[in-house]
Amino acid sequence: MRAKLIFPLATLALLCSGCASYSDSFSVIESDMAAQRFGAALETLERQRHPQRDRLLYLLNKAMLERMNGDYAASNRTFEAAKTRMEELRGLSLREQGQSLFINDATRSYAGEEFEQVLVHLYMALNYLQLGERIDARVEALQVDERLREITQRLPENRYTEDALARYLTGMIYEELDERSDAMIAYRKAYEAYRRYGQNYSVAVPESLKHDLLRLSQQMGLTEEMRQYKKDFRIERWMSADELAEQGELIFLLHNGLAPIRREHAVTVPDPASGHIVRIAVPHYETRPTPVTGARVVAGGAGAQAELAEDINAIAVKDLEAKMPAITARALARAVLKAQMAKAARENARQQNQNNAGAAVAAMAVEIAGLVTERADTRSWLTLPARIHLARLPLPPGTYTVKVDLLGDDGQIVSTQEYANMVIRRGAKTYLSPHWIPSTVTPPRRSR
């Protein structure tokens, strides 16, 4: 009995020993990202150990670092591998589900949160747009629609069932391809999604989207709809489709900071029913500060203020809040199960012989293993930005140096970046989507 208990429990303790500190393994990578050393960050990522259960996370972080490094084609190849892995994990195996009930949630293969799965398609579309491959970007737009529909059907009560920025980008793609009806549908969905964002995440409808709805409804002859938008938005003048067609357009997206980091909150208390010590561990998010709250884009004497288009911080926190009842229930069920096992092991020791030291050690090993294997799942896609800001700037065709002022809370300039030789073509959209990461990104770990 002694050997049968000690060996598997020790093995299980080793299996999860690295799970609780997944986020801590990124400190060197984050430092390289903050210093814009994306190639070095990639090298560090490749040197790290990546268990099979964390393969999706490895692929997501690798793809994002490749994107930051300007290798959009390589980034999309890695994102494709990530999509394949997500499909493989659509249904967790019975073995993994049982193991997570017995050990902890981090023993399951990471399949990605719903918002992370949608953002894969958004970033692939952005990569294709950077490469000038509009048709491939359109394919990703279609997959956004499919994934959101699947999430809505599978999790109708989930807070995250729409992604406003993904819908908005989809509309831009369709409009540039002159697929006006599909563009209008996408803009409407983006508008409705942003209205819900206002309630759920305090993100307002971008002014640029309001102008898009007015312009396209006017172009398509949707007079009543245009009048309603005009009344709702209180906008009297907007650039018409004909006027915009004579120009090009700079689409600027700032990927600001890094997404929140998952930490563990654990309590170890005596169980009144059994007298044994039990441990409950659940995850929580810590947001990572960024001094940048907006941006101003200037080119050729024209300018535009970037607006908050996606708050990944807020989405992640609210998504976890919605899932906490189920996470807590699983943690409590594990605590009960482990307490029962510890009680059974002690009863077995007493039955064998009160003075049998080996049986007592085996019983103690069961109880200790129950404590050390109770860990929260702290895994998440760590290279995502905290927020995404968007500006749309119509410009006459030509080659420009684009100046971007990154702004703080008080409107003061935090940093200025310049991008030379940006080509604006008549009737086309040019995408500029840099990542900005502050020098201090991860707060010191606090015990909770």
Secondary structure, DSSP 8 states (H G I E B T S, - for coil): -HHHHHHHHHHHHHHTTTTTTTGGGGHHHHHHHHTT-HHHHHHHHHHS---GGGHHHHHHHHHHHHHHTT-HHHHHHHHHHHHHHHHHTSS--HHHHHHHHHS-GGGS-----HHHHHHHHHHHHHHHHHTT-HHHHHHHHHHHHHHHHHHHHH-TT-S----HHHHHHHHHHHHHTT-HHHHHHHHHHHHHHHHHHHHHH-----HHHHHHHHHHHHHTT-HHHHHHHHHHHT------HHHHHTSEEEEEEEEES---EEEEEEEEEE-TTT--EEEEEEEEEE----S--EEEEEETTEEEEEEEEEEHHHHHHHHHHHHHHHHHHHHHHHHHHHHHHHHHHHHHHHHH-TT-HHHHHHHHHHHHHHHHT--------TTS-SEEEEEEEEE-SEEEEEEEEEE-TTS-EEEEEEEEEEEE-TT-EEEE--EE--S--S------
